[in-house]
Amino acid sequence: MGIIKPVTSAYLLFFVALFAWAFFADPKLSGFFRSLAEPWAVVVLMDFVFGCLLFSWMIYFVEGSAKSAMPWAIALFIIGNIVGAIYILLRMEKIKSRLTSVA
């Protein structure tokens, strides 16, 4: 379990940099909208949506209430997996305790 925080932190830093690069390269999202004409881009987008749904359920399980999970889930769908990485880093102890209480 000790490797999770450093790996998640490295992923988060990389993805924030990638997100910033894409935003400054194409702030109007024109490339994103053009790519939606491609079938595989739609598959990738739906994979993202499915991943957000699964991660939102995991957050709900850890938090124990929809009221606590909802802001995280909304941010996850708007911003993406950067939010998931932040959630893991901030809630690691809660995740561990929730997993051990179920086992």
C-alpha positions as CSV (number, residue, x, y, z in Angstrom):
1,M,0.0,0.0,0.0
2,G,3.0,2.3,0.5
3,I,3.5,2.7,-3.2
4,I,0.0,4.0,-3.9
5,K,0.6,7.6,-2.8
6,P,3.8,8.2,-4.8
7,V,2.5,6.6,-7.9
8,T,-0.8,8.5,-7.7
9,S,1.1,11.7,-7.1
10,A,3.3,11.1,-10.1
11,Y,0.3,10.3,-12.2
12,L,-1.5,13.4,-11.0
13,L,1.4,15.7,-11.8
14,F,1.8,14.2,-15.2
15,F,-1.9,14.5,-16.0
16,V,-2.2,18.0,-14.8
17,A,0.7,19.0,-17.1
18,L,-0.9,17.1,-20.0
19,F,-4.2,18.8,-19.3
20,A,-2.6,22.2,-19.2
21,W,-0.7,21.6,-22.4
22,A,-3.9,20.5,-24.2
23,F,-5.9,23.4,-22.8
24,F,-3.3,26.0,-23.9
25,A,-2.8,24.4,-27.3
26,D,-6.6,24.2,-28.0
27,P,-8.6,26.4,-25.5
28,K,-11.7,26.3,-27.6
29,L,-11.7,22.4,-27.6
30,S,-12.0,22.4,-31.4
31,G,-9.8,19.3,-31.8
32,F,-11.9,17.5,-29.2
33,F,-15.1,18.2,-31.0
34,R,-13.6,17.3,-34.4
35,S,-12.4,14.0,-32.9
36,L,-16.0,13.0,-31.9
37,A,-16.6,12.3,-35.6
38,E,-14.4,9.3,-35.3
39,P,-15.9,6.1,-33.9
40,W,-12.9,5.2,-31.7
41,A,-13.0,8.6,-30.1
42,V,-16.5,8.0,-29.1
43,V,-15.4,4.6,-27.7
44,V,-12.7,6.3,-25.6
45,L,-15.2,9.0,-24.4
46,M,-17.7,6.3,-23.3
47,D,-14.8,4.4,-21.6
48,F,-14.1,7.6,-19.7
49,V,-17.8,8.0,-18.7
50,F,-18.0,4.3,-17.6
51,G,-14.8,4.8,-15.5
52,C,-16.3,7.9,-13.9
53,L,-19.4,6.0,-13.0
54,L,-17.4,3.2,-11.5
55,F,-15.2,5.6,-9.5
56,S,-18.2,7.5,-8.4
57,W,-19.7,4.3,-6.9
58,M,-16.4,3.6,-5.2
59,I,-16.5,7.2,-3.7
60,Y,-20.0,6.6,-2.5
61,F,-19.0,3.4,-0.9
62,V,-16.1,5.0,0.9
63,E,-17.9,8.2,1.9
64,G,-21.1,6.4,3.0
65,S,-23.5,9.0,1.7
66,A,-24.6,10.5,-1.6
67,K,-24.4,14.0,-0.1
68,S,-20.6,13.5,0.5
69,A,-20.0,11.7,-2.7
70,M,-21.9,13.9,-5.1
71,P,-19.4,16.9,-5.2
72,W,-16.6,14.4,-6.0
73,A,-18.6,12.7,-8.7
74,I,-19.6,15.9,-10.4
75,A,-16.0,17.1,-10.4
76,L,-14.9,13.8,-11.7
77,F,-17.2,14.0,-14.7
78,I,-16.2,17.7,-15.4
79,I,-12.5,17.6,-14.8
80,G,-11.7,13.9,-15.1
81,N,-9.4,11.5,-13.4
82,I,-7.3,14.3,-12.0
83,V,-10.1,14.5,-9.4
84,G,-9.9,10.7,-8.9
85,A,-6.2,11.0,-8.1
86,I,-6.8,13.9,-5.7
87,Y,-9.5,11.9,-4.0
88,I,-7.2,8.9,-3.5
89,L,-4.5,11.1,-2.1
90,L,-6.8,12.9,0.3
91,R,-8.8,9.9,1.4
92,M,-6.2,7.1,1.5
93,E,-6.7,6.4,5.2
94,K,-10.5,6.4,4.9
95,I,-10.3,4.0,2.0
96,K,-8.0,1.7,4.0
97,S,-10.3,1.7,7.0
98,R,-13.4,1.2,4.8
99,L,-11.8,-1.8,3.1
100,T,-10.7,-3.4,6.4
101,S,-14.2,-3.0,7.9
102,V,-15.7,-5.0,5.0
103,A,-13.1,-7.8,4.9
